[in-house]
């Protein structure tokens, strides 16, 4: 439940909700520039309504709002991995991870490849990759330090 004053990564929940809404709005307008583009399993066209797009983006952000599912997407971006090795890396049970992967799969965020009795998952969703990139830029731990170092360098050159 959202409450005013709660913080996560030094950002208030209300600011994060505003940020998430702006991302959804940006993705909606960006996707409307293209006549047809595939994001996840949703095909946008000129007939796709604004409400359908907003509902899709809200679902996408809802799936990423869980810290473990967000961590799963981070680990699966750019390569594929099986459930057992991913569960070990994340430090959660295989059954809990499978539940998260099922939700991400049904939302079109991750893809699965079956080979014999194994399933390999990957996250190559362009919207999710952009969101993860934006979050990394916003919450990069070294960013404030680099900004203050840059400011000191400018002052010393003056």
N, C-alpha and C positions, 0 to 999 in steps of 0.2 A: 504494500500500500504506500502510495506517495504521500509524503508529509513535508511541509515547508521547513526548511532548515536542515534537512538531512543532506549529508554530503557523500560524494563518491568521487574519488580522484580529484579532490579540491574543486569540485564544481557542484553547485546545488542541484537537486533533483529537478527543480522547476527550470533551471537554465538548461539542463540536459534534455528535458522534454521539449523545450523550445528549439534546441539544437537538432533533435531528432525530427521535429516537425519541418524545420527548414531543409534538412537533407531530403526528406520525403517530397517536399514541394519542389526542390531543385531537380531531383531525379524525375519527377513527373513532367516538369517543363522541358528538361533535357531530352526525355524520351519522346515528347510530342514533336520535337524537331525532325525526327526521323519518320518516314512514312511507315516503315515496318522494321521493328527490331525485336529480337527475342531476349528477354531477361528471365532467367529461370525457365519455367514452363509456361509463362504468360506471353502471348503474342499481342503486341500493341499494333493498332492500326488506326486509321482515321475514325473508325466506328467505336473505338474504346472510349468509354466515358471517363470523365474526370473522377467520378466516384469510384469506378473500378480501379483506376490507377492508384488513387489514394488508399483504398482498402488493401491493395496488394502491397504497397510500400509500408503501410502500418503493420501488416502481418510480418513483413520482412524485419522491420525494426523490433517488433515484439519478440521474434525468435532470437534476435541478437541481444535482447535485454538480459538474458540469463548469462551470468559470468562464465559458466562451464561451456555453454554453447558458443559463446564468443571466443573462448579459448580454443575450442575445437576448430572453429573456422580459421583462427590464426595459424594453428598447426597444419591444417589441410590446404592452406593457400599455396599454390605453386607446386604441390606434389601430392601423390596419393599414399595412403597408409591403411594397413589392416586394423581391425578393431583391437586385437590383443596388444600390439605394439603401441597404439595410440592410448589405450587405457593405462599402460605402464607409465607413459610419459606424463599423462595428466594426473595420475595418482587416484583414479576412481575405478570402480568395479566395471567389468565388461558389460554387465546387464544395465547399469546406469548409463554408460556411454552409448549402448545400443538404443536406449530410449531417446537420448538426445539426438543421435544420428537419424533416427526415424522421423522425429519432428522436423529436423533440418531437411531431410530428403523430401518429405511431403510438402514442404514450403518451396521446394525447388532451389534450395541454397547449396546443397551438396549433391554430388552424383556418385553412383555406385557402379563398380565393375566387378562382375563375378568371375572367378577363375577357380575351377574345381569346387572345393568346399569353402574357399575363402572369399571374403568380400573386401574390396579395396575402395576406399572413399577419397574423394577429392572435392575441393571447393574452388571452382573456377568461375563463380558467379561474378560478372563485372560490377554489379552494384555493391556487392559485399566487399569486393576487393577495394573499391573506391572508398567505402565507408571505413574499412580498416586502415587504409592509407591516411585518410583524414584524421582519424582518431590518433594514429601514431604521431602525426605532425602536431596535433593539438596538445597531446599529453606526453610528448617526448620529455623524459626527465632531464636531459641535458639542454633543452631549449632555453630555459630561463638563465642558466649559467652562461651559455653561449651569447645570449643577448646582452647580459651584463658585461661579459668580456669584450664584446664588440663596442659597447658604449665606452668602456675604459680605454680601449685602443684609440677611439676617435678623440677622446679628451686628451690623451697623451700626445697625439699628433698635432693638436691645436696649439 
